[in-house]
Amino acid sequence: MPLKLMYITNQGKVAKIAERNGVDWIFIDLEINGKDERQGHLDTVISRHSLEDVKKIKQVITKSKLLVRVNPIYEGSKNEIDRVIKDGADIVMLPFFKTKDEVEVFVSYVNDRAKVCLLLETAEAVENIDSILTVQGIDYIHIGLNDLHLSYKMKFMFELLVDGTVETICKKIQTTGVPYGFGGISQIGQGTIPAENIIAEHYRLGSSMAILSRSFCNTNKNTDLVQVEEIFKTGVNNIREYESTLLKKQRGFFEKNHEIVEKKVYDFVYSFSK
């Protein structure tokens, strides 16, 4: 099964381009509570999307699903979740949870009106994973490497791929049958760890979802829609072609790839600490 690809945007024309070129889920990001404190010092995107964007994007897409990341559970959660579902969210994502209780509250607020996606990105959620996985009504789980590596005070998010953390989580989720994914991918041949190495790790770990990262197509920097169309057309096509080669690979290929990822990660972390 090819990876479900997600792309974060609140621009209607870009959403249309992404959909036309095979992106499965268009991702609206409403999460803002606590995010500046956690990520304000990093070169990460804090999206500043708004509730109005949900309806706007829903009206322009026809095939792709609309995923909306809401805020972590707070006093306004029920109203926020009600609103995004009313405005057309197909999948609602809960970020930065730590306990089974928060997940149960979230599932009850969604109340079978949309699919439930958990964004597992805290050390506490990893610690509580066994109890969290007993909650009924979870449709997808995405492991958020960015906040999770911060939670563990690591220097580089892909350290989680080589120290066994992601693998352990994946094995636990696998036993429940819930589809899962992790992190983001860039263009084939690009990225601190090239996208093809990361995609092969998705296949090794049984992952079925990935976010197309900001570096895949940064529409803040590249505003020419003709170029954006070309980036998506070529980029998604290259990913799909590479995935088709992975279907023919033996286990040894994936083990060798994991060793390559391990070396690249440790080289990067070492250069970081010098």
C-alpha positions as a Markdown table, in Angstrom:
| # | Residue | x | y | z |
|---|---|---|---|---|
| 1 | Met | 0.0 | 0.0 | 0.0 |
| 2 | Pro | 1.5 | 3.4 | -0.9 |
| 3 | Leu | 1.9 | 5.9 | 1.9 |
| 4 | Lys | -1.0 | 8.2 | 2.7 |
| 5 | Leu | 0.6 | 11.6 | 2.0 |
| 6 | Met | -0.5 | 14.7 | 3.9 |
| 7 | Tyr | 0.3 | 18.4 | 3.1 |
| 8 | Ile | -0.3 | 21.3 | 5.4 |
| 9 | Thr | -1.8 | 24.4 | 3.7 |
| 10 | Asn | -4.7 | 26.8 | 4.2 |
| 11 | Gln | -4.4 | 28.1 | 0.6 |
| 12 | Gly | -7.2 | 27.0 | -1.6 |
| 13 | Lys | -5.2 | 27.0 | -4.9 |
| 14 | Val | -2.3 | 25.1 | -3.3 |
| 15 | Ala | -4.7 | 22.5 | -1.8 |
| 16 | Lys | -6.2 | 22.0 | -5.2 |
| 17 | Ile | -2.7 | 21.5 | -6.7 |
| 18 | Ala | -1.8 | 19.0 | -4.0 |
| 19 | Glu | -5.0 | 17.1 | -4.5 |
| 20 | Arg | -4.6 | 17.0 | -8.3 |
| 21 | Asn | -1.2 | 15.5 | -7.9 |
| 22 | Gly | -2.1 | 12.7 | -5.5 |
| 23 | Val | -1.9 | 14.1 | -2.0 |
| 24 | Asp | -4.3 | 12.1 | 0.1 |
| 25 | Trp | -5.0 | 14.4 | 3.0 |
| 26 | Ile | -5.0 | 18.2 | 3.1 |
| 27 | Phe | -4.0 | 19.3 | 6.6 |
| 28 | Ile | -5.4 | 22.4 | 8.3 |
| 29 | Asp | -3.4 | 23.2 | 11.5 |
| 30 | Leu | -5.3 | 25.1 | 14.2 |
| 31 | Glu | -2.9 | 24.1 | 17.0 |
| 32 | Ile | -1.5 | 27.2 | 18.7 |
| 33 | Asn | -1.9 | 26.7 | 22.5 |
| 34 | Gly | 1.5 | 26.2 | 24.0 |
| 35 | Lys | 3.2 | 25.9 | 20.6 |
| 36 | Asp | 5.3 | 29.1 | 20.8 |
| 37 | Glu | 6.7 | 28.0 | 24.1 |
| 38 | Arg | 7.7 | 24.6 | 22.8 |
| 39 | Gln | 8.9 | 25.5 | 19.3 |
| 40 | Gly | 9.3 | 29.2 | 19.1 |
| 41 | His | 13.1 | 28.9 | 19.2 |
| 42 | Leu | 13.2 | 26.4 | 16.4 |
| 43 | Asp | 13.1 | 26.7 | 12.6 |
| 44 | Thr | 9.7 | 25.0 | 12.5 |
| 45 | Val | 6.4 | 26.2 | 11.0 |
| 46 | Ile | 3.8 | 27.5 | 13.4 |
| 47 | Ser | 0.9 | 27.6 | 10.9 |
| 48 | Arg | -1.5 | 30.3 | 12.2 |
| 49 | His | -4.4 | 28.8 | 10.4 |
| 50 | Ser | -7.9 | 29.8 | 11.4 |
| 51 | Leu | -11.2 | 28.2 | 12.0 |
| 52 | Glu | -12.5 | 29.9 | 8.8 |
| 53 | Asp | -10.0 | 27.9 | 6.8 |
| 54 | Val | -11.7 | 24.6 | 7.4 |
| 55 | Lys | -14.8 | 25.6 | 5.4 |
| 56 | Lys | -12.8 | 27.4 | 2.8 |
| 57 | Ile | -10.6 | 24.4 | 2.0 |
| 58 | Lys | -13.5 | 21.9 | 2.3 |
| 59 | Gln | -15.2 | 23.8 | -0.6 |
| 60 | Val | -12.3 | 23.4 | -3.0 |
| 61 | Ile | -11.2 | 19.8 | -2.5 |
| 62 | Thr | -13.2 | 16.9 | -4.0 |
| 63 | Lys | -11.1 | 13.7 | -3.6 |
| 64 | Ser | -8.6 | 14.4 | -0.8 |
| 65 | Lys | -9.7 | 14.0 | 2.8 |
| 66 | Leu | -9.6 | 17.1 | 5.1 |
| 67 | Leu | -7.6 | 16.6 | 8.2 |
| 68 | Val | -7.8 | 19.3 | 10.9 |
| 69 | Arg | -5.4 | 19.4 | 13.9 |
| 70 | Val | -7.1 | 21.1 | 16.8 |
| 71 | Asn | -5.6 | 22.3 | 20.0 |
| 72 | Pro | -4.7 | 19.9 | 22.9 |
| 73 | Ile | -7.6 | 19.3 | 25.2 |
| 74 | Tyr | -8.6 | 22.6 | 27.0 |
| 75 | Glu | -11.9 | 24.2 | 28.2 |
| 76 | Gly | -12.8 | 25.2 | 24.6 |
| 77 | Ser | -12.1 | 21.8 | 23.0 |
| 78 | Lys | -15.7 | 20.6 | 22.6 |
| 79 | Asn | -16.8 | 23.8 | 20.8 |
| 80 | Glu | -13.7 | 23.8 | 18.6 |
| 81 | Ile | -14.2 | 20.1 | 17.6 |
| 82 | Asp | -17.9 | 20.7 | 17.0 |
| 83 | Arg | -17.1 | 23.6 | 14.7 |
| 84 | Val | -14.4 | 21.9 | 12.6 |
| 85 | Ile | -16.6 | 18.8 | 12.1 |
| 86 | Lys | -19.6 | 21.0 | 11.2 |
| 87 | Asp | -17.4 | 22.8 | 8.7 |
| 88 | Gly | -16.3 | 19.6 | 7.0 |
| 89 | Ala | -13.3 | 18.0 | 8.7 |
| 90 | Asp | -13.1 | 14.3 | 7.7 |
| 91 | Ile | -10.4 | 13.6 | 10.2 |
| 92 | Val | -9.7 | 15.4 | 13.5 |
| 93 | Met | -6.2 | 15.2 | 15.0 |
| 94 | Leu | -5.4 | 15.6 | 18.7 |
| 95 | Pro | -1.9 | 16.8 | 19.4 |
| 96 | Phe | 0.3 | 16.9 | 22.5 |
| 97 | Phe | -1.8 | 14.5 | 24.7 |
| 98 | Lys | -0.2 | 12.7 | 27.6 |
| 99 | Thr | -2.8 | 10.4 | 29.1 |
| 100 | Lys | -5.5 | 7.9 | 28.3 |
| 101 | Asp | -8.0 | 10.3 | 29.9 |
| 102 | Glu | -7.3 | 13.0 | 27.3 |
| 103 | Val | -7.7 | 10.6 | 24.5 |
| 104 | Glu | -11.0 | 9.3 | 25.9 |
| 105 | Val | -12.3 | 12.9 | 26.2 |
| 106 | Phe | -11.3 | 13.6 | 22.6 |
| 107 | Val | -12.9 | 10.5 | 21.2 |
| 108 | Ser | -16.1 | 11.3 | 23.1 |
| 109 | Tyr | -16.1 | 14.9 | 21.7 |
| 110 | Val | -15.6 | 13.7 | 18.1 |
| 111 | Asn | -18.4 | 11.2 | 18.8 |
| 112 | Asp | -18.2 | 9.1 | 15.5 |
| 113 | Arg | -18.8 | 12.2 | 13.4 |
| 114 | Ala | -15.3 | 12.2 | 11.9 |
| 115 | Lys | -12.3 | 9.9 | 12.0 |
| 116 | Val | -10.0 | 10.3 | 15.0 |
| 117 | Cys | -6.2 | 10.7 | 14.5 |
| 118 | Leu | -3.9 | 10.9 | 17.5 |
| 119 | Leu | -0.6 | 12.8 | 17.2 |
| 120 | Leu | 1.7 | 11.0 | 19.6 |
| 121 | Glu | 4.4 | 13.5 | 20.4 |
| 122 | Thr | 5.1 | 13.5 | 24.2 |
| 123 | Ala | 7.3 | 11.3 | 26.3 |
| 124 | Glu | 4.4 | 10.8 | 28.6 |
| 125 | Ala | 2.2 | 9.5 | 25.8 |
| 126 | Val | 4.9 | 7.0 | 24.9 |
| 127 | Glu | 5.1 | 6.0 | 28.6 |
| 128 | Asn | 1.3 | 5.5 | 28.7 |
| 129 | Ile | 1.0 | 4.0 | 25.2 |
| 130 | Asp | -0.3 | 0.6 | 26.5 |
| 131 | Ser | -3.3 | 2.1 | 28.3 |
| 132 | Ile | -3.9 | 4.7 | 25.5 |
| 133 | Leu | -4.2 | 1.9 | 22.9 |
| 134 | Thr | -7.0 | 0.3 | 24.9 |
| 135 | Val | -9.3 | 3.3 | 24.0 |
| 136 | Gln | -11.9 | 2.4 | 21.5 |
| 137 | Gly | -12.5 | 4.7 | 18.5 |
| 138 | Ile | -8.9 | 5.6 | 17.5 |
| 139 | Asp | -8.7 | 5.5 | 13.6 |
| 140 | Tyr | -5.1 | 6.6 | 13.0 |
| 141 | Ile | -2.0 | 7.4 | 15.0 |
| 142 | His | 0.8 | 9.6 | 13.7 |
| 143 | Ile | 4.1 | 9.8 | 15.6 |
| 144 | Gly | 5.2 | 13.5 | 15.7 |
| 145 | Leu | 9.0 | 13.4 | 15.7 |
| 146 | Asn | 9.4 | 17.1 | 16.1 |
| 147 | Asp | 7.9 | 17.6 | 19.5 |
| 148 | Leu | 8.7 | 14.1 | 20.6 |
| 149 | His | 12.5 | 14.6 | 20.2 |
| 150 | Leu | 12.2 | 17.9 | 22.1 |
| 151 | Ser | 10.3 | 16.0 | 24.8 |
| 152 | Tyr | 13.3 | 13.6 | 25.1 |
| 153 | Lys | 15.8 | 16.5 | 24.9 |
| 154 | Met | 17.4 | 15.2 | 21.8 |
| 155 | Lys | 19.3 | 17.2 | 19.2 |
| 156 | Phe | 17.7 | 15.7 | 16.0 |
| 157 | Met | 14.3 | 14.3 | 15.4 |
| 158 | Phe | 15.5 | 11.3 | 13.5 |
| 159 | Glu | 17.4 | 10.1 | 16.5 |
| 160 | Leu | 14.1 | 8.5 | 17.5 |
| 161 | Leu | 14.3 | 6.3 | 14.4 |
| 162 | Val | 17.7 | 4.9 | 15.4 |
| 163 | Asp | 17.4 | 4.5 | 19.2 |
| 164 | Gly | 14.4 | 2.1 | 18.9 |
| 165 | Thr | 11.7 | 4.5 | 20.2 |
| 166 | Val | 9.7 | 4.7 | 16.9 |
| 167 | Glu | 10.2 | 1.0 | 16.3 |
| 168 | Thr | 8.9 | 0.1 | 19.8 |
| 169 | Ile | 5.8 | 2.4 | 19.4 |
| 170 | Cys | 5.1 | 1.0 | 15.9 |
| 171 | Lys | 5.2 | -2.6 | 17.1 |
| 172 | Lys | 2.7 | -1.8 | 19.9 |
| 173 | Ile | 0.3 | 0.0 | 17.6 |
| 174 | Gln | 0.6 | -2.8 | 15.0 |
| 175 | Thr | -0.9 | -5.2 | 17.4 |
| 176 | Thr | -4.1 | -3.1 | 17.5 |
| 177 | Gly | -4.5 | -2.9 | 13.7 |
| 178 | Val | -4.8 | 0.9 | 13.8 |
| 179 | Pro | -2.9 | 2.4 | 10.8 |
| 180 | Tyr | 0.0 | 4.6 | 11.8 |
| 181 | Gly | 2.7 | 6.8 | 10.4 |
| 182 | Phe | 5.5 | 9.1 | 11.6 |
| 183 | Gly | 7.3 | 12.3 | 10.7 |
| 184 | Gly | 7.7 | 14.1 | 7.4 |
| 185 | Ile | 9.4 | 13.5 | 4.1 |
| 186 | Ser | 11.1 | 15.8 | 1.6 |
| 187 | Gln | 11.7 | 15.4 | -2.1 |
| 188 | Ile | 13.5 | 12.2 | -3.2 |
| 189 | Gly | 17.3 | 13.0 | -3.0 |
| 190 | Gln | 16.7 | 15.8 | -0.6 |
| 191 | Gly | 16.7 | 16.3 | 3.2 |
| 192 | Thr | 19.4 | 16.0 | 6.0 |
| 193 | Ile | 18.5 | 12.3 | 5.8 |
| 194 | Pro | 17.4 | 11.8 | 2.2 |
| 195 | Ala | 13.7 | 11.1 | 1.7 |
| 196 | Glu | 14.3 | 7.7 | 0.1 |
| 197 | Asn | 16.1 | 6.5 | 3.3 |
| 198 | Ile | 13.2 | 7.7 | 5.4 |
| 199 | Ile | 10.6 | 6.1 | 3.0 |
| 200 | Ala | 12.3 | 2.8 | 3.3 |
| 201 | Glu | 12.1 | 3.1 | 7.1 |
| 202 | His | 8.4 | 3.6 | 6.7 |
| 203 | Tyr | 8.1 | 0.4 | 4.8 |
| 204 | Arg | 10.4 | -1.5 | 7.3 |
| 205 | Leu | 8.3 | -0.4 | 10.2 |
| 206 | Gly | 4.9 | -1.0 | 8.6 |
| 207 | Ser | 4.0 | 2.7 | 8.5 |
| 208 | Ser | 1.3 | 3.9 | 6.1 |
| 209 | Met | 1.3 | 7.7 | 6.6 |
| 210 | Ala | 3.7 | 10.6 | 6.1 |
| 211 | Ile | 3.5 | 14.4 | 6.0 |
| 212 | Leu | 5.1 | 16.1 | 3.0 |
| 213 | Ser | 7.4 | 18.5 | 4.9 |
| 214 | Arg | 7.9 | 22.2 | 4.4 |
| 215 | Ser | 11.1 | 21.4 | 2.5 |
| 216 | Phe | 9.1 | 19.3 | 0.0 |
| 217 | Cys | 7.4 | 22.5 | -1.2 |
| 218 | Asn | 7.7 | 25.7 | 0.7 |
| 219 | Thr | 4.8 | 27.9 | -0.6 |
| 220 | Asn | 5.9 | 30.8 | 1.7 |
| 221 | Lys | 9.0 | 31.1 | -0.4 |
| 222 | Asn | 7.7 | 29.8 | -3.7 |
| 223 | Thr | 4.5 | 31.6 | -4.6 |
| 224 | Asp | 4.5 | 30.9 | -8.4 |
| 225 | Leu | 1.6 | 28.4 | -8.7 |
| 226 | Val | 3.0 | 27.0 | -12.0 |
| 227 | Gln | 6.2 | 26.1 | -10.2 |
| 228 | Val | 4.3 | 24.7 | -7.2 |
| 229 | Glu | 2.3 | 22.5 | -9.6 |
| 230 | Glu | 5.5 | 21.2 | -11.1 |
| 231 | Ile | 7.0 | 20.5 | -7.7 |
| 232 | Phe | 4.0 | 18.5 | -6.6 |
| 233 | Lys | 3.7 | 16.7 | -9.9 |
| 234 | Thr | 7.3 | 15.6 | -10.0 |
| 235 | Gly | 7.8 | 15.2 | -6.3 |
| 236 | Val | 4.8 | 13.0 | -5.6 |
| 237 | Asn | 5.4 | 11.0 | -8.8 |
| 238 | Asn | 9.1 | 10.4 | -7.7 |
| 239 | Ile | 7.9 | 9.2 | -4.3 |
| 240 | Arg | 5.4 | 6.8 | -5.9 |
| 241 | Glu | 8.0 | 5.4 | -8.3 |
| 242 | Tyr | 10.4 | 4.9 | -5.5 |
| 243 | Glu | 7.7 | 3.2 | -3.3 |
| 244 | Ser | 7.0 | 0.8 | -6.2 |
| 245 | Thr | 10.7 | -0.3 | -6.2 |
| 246 | Leu | 10.5 | -1.0 | -2.5 |
| 247 | Leu | 7.8 | -3.6 | -3.0 |
| 248 | Lys | 10.3 | -5.8 | -4.7 |
| 249 | Lys | 13.1 | -5.5 | -2.1 |
| 250 | Gln | 14.1 | -8.3 | 0.3 |
| 251 | Arg | 14.4 | -7.8 | 4.1 |
| 252 | Gly | 18.2 | -7.4 | 3.8 |
| 253 | Phe | 17.7 | -4.2 | 1.8 |
| 254 | Phe | 15.7 | -2.6 | 4.7 |
| 255 | Glu | 18.2 | -3.7 | 7.3 |
| 256 | Lys | 21.0 | -2.2 | 5.3 |
| 257 | Asn | 19.0 | 1.0 | 4.8 |
| 258 | His | 18.4 | 1.2 | 8.6 |
| 259 | Glu | 22.2 | 1.0 | 9.1 |
| 260 | Ile | 22.7 | 3.9 | 6.6 |
| 261 | Val | 20.1 | 6.0 | 8.4 |
| 262 | Glu | 21.8 | 5.2 | 11.7 |
| 263 | Lys | 25.2 | 6.4 | 10.4 |
| 264 | Lys | 23.7 | 9.6 | 8.9 |
| 265 | Val | 21.9 | 10.4 | 12.1 |
| 266 | Tyr | 24.9 | 9.9 | 14.3 |
| 267 | Asp | 27.2 | 11.8 | 11.9 |
| 268 | Phe | 24.7 | 14.7 | 12.0 |
| 269 | Val | 24.3 | 14.7 | 15.8 |
| 270 | Tyr | 28.1 | 14.5 | 16.2 |
| 271 | Ser | 28.6 | 17.5 | 13.8 |
| 272 | Phe | 25.9 | 19.3 | 15.8 |
| 273 | Ser | 27.7 | 18.8 | 19.1 |
| 274 | Lys | 31.2 | 19.8 | 17.9 |
